[in-house]
């Protein structure tokens, strides 16, 4: 397992401390209803462009609904050459309730 699991508080700390890429792999309606500030929505439609156009040396934080789907996604992005991938535990629901 090359990706790492990260808590909401650790993710917020990384976002505050330096440059990171945050992606959201939920469905488009959920993403439009609310997302982590600055997150990029990645779906089947734009995944190839995202992989081709994104700096793979930056930490990549992956968010989903509850932190389950993001684990597989983080692993996939690691396989695609992203150096430092993280799955956000609890997903957007935990992020939203944490304030």
Secondary structure as UniProt FT lines:
FT   STRAND          4..6
FT   HELIX           8..17
FT   STRAND          20..24
FT   HELIX           28..33
FT   TURN            37..38
FT   STRAND          40..41
FT   TURN            44..46
FT   HELIX           47..53
FT   TURN            56..57
FT   STRAND          59..63
FT   HELIX           69..79
FT   TURN            80..81
FT   STRAND          85..88
FT   TURN            89..90
FT   HELIX           91..98
//
